[in-house]
Amino acid sequence: MVNKKCNVSKYASIWLITTITLNKSRLMVMLVLRICGGDFMEILIVSSKENADKIINDALSNLNFEVEIENLNDENEKDFKFEKNYSLVFINDEDFFDYSYHFKAFVFSHLLKTKTPTMVFLDDKKRVDVFCGLNLMDYFFTPVDWQRVGLRIKIIEQNKTNSIIKLAEDSVPNKYVIKTKGEVLLLDYDQIRFFEKEGKKLYVHLVDQTVTVNESVKALMTKIPKSFVRVHNSYVVNTKYISKIVEVGNRSYQIKFDNFERVAYMSRYRSDALLKDFYKLDNKESVKVANI
């Protein structure tokens, strides 16, 4: 077993914990879905020890994340047990081709059953078909492009992370899910005052902090509650906490919130979404506005 650093998130298992923060006499309860397991990725390398060391040095040494690596070969086959839920399996066919039928059957039966993501290093292009029944994420011919191997590892990690986020959204539908480094935050919508889009960043303005995420407003609108209304190309507001709408010019309004210093802006061409459709006001004159 070997521990290395590599730039991959751990995603094999997850749990929910509750973090309670007391801020300015206001109690904020935030559910946190942690990507767990001590921030590591479990990898099995099926090859000789010499070639396993090469894979570790060439494929994993430039990544900034801890991994737990096990090596399965014909020397330790008798004592080896598939007891872990591996995130990824590497097979070096140069060694695998020479192993016994029993060894190959032992490996294939487990990988077929678990559908573990697998990458294969091949000397002979004709042997690709041997591995096609597995959950084959990619295969590489010698000489191996190790940079491409690293990119494929990151894609596998991202797919698993996306699965966690989807699980979180399905399991806790009344929360806004945010992926940050090492964890996934599940935010109560009542803690959010408004969303603000600037460039590629989406700022989530909470009661006591602002969180930055990479998400489009279009994607955001598909999952937030109906109490949130898009009032500008760059602003989506929580209507539960609006205290005042102030006209700041011929083409825009400023939206203020209860006990909250930051403000959002509403464009005139989107004002109907809030004033008419949400508040059921017939015209501008029905709204009490004031010049700043």
N, C-alpha and C positions, 0 to 999 in steps of 0.2 A: 504494500500500500504506500502511495506517494502523495504528499501534499505539495501543490504548486500554486502560484498566483496566476489567475487569468481573468480576462475582462468579460465575465459572463455572470448573469444573475441566477441565483438558486431559485428553482421553481417546483421542486418535486412535491412539496407539501405546503399547506397554508393553515393559518389559524386566525381567529378574530380575537383582538384584545381591546380593552377600553381604556382610553387615556382621558383623564379629567384634568383640565387646566383652569385655575382660578385667575381671572384677569380683570382688574378694575371692578371688583365686586360682582362680576358676571360669571356664572358657571357655564363652561363650555364643555360639552361631552362630545368626543370625537371617536368614532370607531376606526380602528386601524387594522387593515388586512396586511399582515407582514409576509414578505417573501422570506420563508424561514429556512431553518436548517443551518444557521451559523454562516450564511452567505457562502455557500459552496455548491459545486456541481459534481455529481458522481458520474465518473466515466469508466468504462471497461475497455481495455485494449486486448484484443485477441491476437497475440503474436509472440515471437520469441522475446526474451527479456532484452536482448540487444536492440531489436527493432522497436520495442516498446519505449525504450529510453530515447531513441531517435525521434519518435512521434511526440513524446513529451517535450523534448528540447526544441523541435522545429515547429510544432503546431500550437503548443500551449505556453511556452516560456515568455512570449511577448504580450500575453494577455494579463490584465490586472485584476485577477480575481482568484480566490482560493478554490481549488478543485481537489476532490478525493479520487485517486486513480487506482484501479486494480488491474493486474495483468493476469490473463488466463492463457496458459500454454500447455503443451503436452507433458510438462514436468509436474505441474500442480493440478492437473485435471481430476485426479482421484479424490483429492481433498477439497475441491472447489464446489461451492454451493451458490446457486443463484438466489440469494436472499434479499438483494437490494433492488429498488426500483431505479435502475440506471437511467440517467438523462440522455446518454449517448453511448454508442458502442463503435469502436474502431476495429476493423478486421484487416490485417495485413495478409493478403493472399499469397505472398511469397512463402510464408510459413504455413498458412492454413492449407494450402494445396498438398503439402507433404504430411499433414497430420492424418491420423487413422480415421477410418470410416466412423468408428464409435465416437471419436472426438467431434467430428463434424456434425454428426446427428445430435449430439449433446447440445452443441451451440445453436444449431438451426431450430431444434424443437422449442428451445426457450425463446428465441427471438421471434419465431413465428407466433408463439402464444402471446407474448407481451407486446408485440409490435413496437419494440424499442427503436427509436431513430438510430440508423446505422450508416456509417461511412466506410467505404472499402478502398484500399490501395491495391492496384493491380499492375502486374507486369505484362500480362497477356490480355489483350482487348477481347479475345474470344470468350473469356471466362465471366464477362459481365452477366450473362444470362443465369449463371449459377446463383447469383444473389438477388435476382429480380423479385423473388417471392417475399423478400423481407421488406421492412419499412425503410427502403433504401433512400436516404436523403441525398446522397451524391456518391460518385466514385471518381478516383483519381489515378491516372496512369503515371508511371515513372518516366522521367523525373517529376516528382510531385511539386505542384505550385502551392507552397505552404501558406502563402498569403490568401489564396482562394480558400484553403481549408479553414483558416481563421474566420473569414467572412461567413462561411457556411455555418460555423458554430454559433456565430452571433445571430444568424437568421433563425436557427433552431431555438435559441434562447428567447428571441423576440416573439416567436409564435407561441411559446409556452407562457410567456408573460401576458400576451394578449388573451390567452385562455383563462388566466387567473382573473384578469380584469372583467372578462365576460361573466365568469362565475360569480364574481363579486356583485356585478350589476344585476344578475338574475336572482342571487340569494338575498340581496338587500336593495330592492327596487326603489326605496324611498331615500336613497343616498346618492350623492354625486361622487363618482369614483375618479380619483386622481392617482396616477402613477408617478412616484418620485423615486429617487435613488434608494434602493434597498427596501422600499415599502410601497403599499398601495393605501391611500387614505380614502375613507368613506365618510363624506361630509354630510351633515344634516342640512337639508335645503333651507331650513329656517335660520341657519347661521349665515346664509349668503344674502347680501344686499343687492349686488348686481355683478354682471360679467362685462368686461371691457376688452375689446379686441384691438390690438395694435401690432400691425405687421403679422408675423407668424405666431405671435404670442397671444394667449388668452389669459387675462388677469381675472382671478376669482376674488372679489372683494368680500371678505368675511367680516364678522363683527369686530374681531380684534387683530386681523392680519390679512395680507394679500398673498395668494398662492398663484404661481405662474405655471401654465400648462401649454402643451402644443395641441390645440384642437380648433377646428373651424367652427364658426357660429352655426353653419348649416348642420353639422354633426351634433352640436350642442342642442339645437332646437328639437331634435328627434327624441330626446330622452328626459328633458326637464319637465316639471309639473306645469299645469296650465296657469298657475299663478305667476309664472314668468312670461313677460311679454317683450318682444323685440321692438324697441322704440327708435332705433338708429342702426345704420349699417354696423356700427361698432359697439352698441350697447344693448344688453338684455337685462331687464330690471325685475326685481321681486316686488310685485304689486302689494304684497301684504304690509310692507313697511314704508310705503311712500307717504310723506307728510305734506309735501307741497310741490306744485308744478309752477315754475316761474318762467315767464317769457323773457328771453334775453336778446331777441331780435326778430326780424320779420320771418325768419326761416327756422328758428330753433327755440327749444325750451330747455330749462335746467330742472332736473328732478332731484329733490332732496328727500332724505330718509329720516325716520325717527331715531334720535340719539346717535347720529352717524355723521361724521364731518365730510366725507367724500361725497361728490355729486356725480350724477350721470347726465347725459344729454339726449334729448329727443328731437329728431328732425321733423319738420312740418309735414313732409309727405308720408311719414310713418305715424303721425300723431293719431290718426283714426284707429289704429290698432289698440291704442290705450284708451283714448278719450271716448270714442264712439263704440267700438266693439266690446271693450272690457268694462268701462264705467257707464256705458249706455247713455252718453251725453250726445245730444243732437247736433250741437254746433259749438264753435269756440267760445261764444258768449256765455255758454253754460258753465264755463270753467273759470274759477277765480284765479287770475294770473296777476303777477306784479312785476314791474320793471326793477332790476337790481340797481 
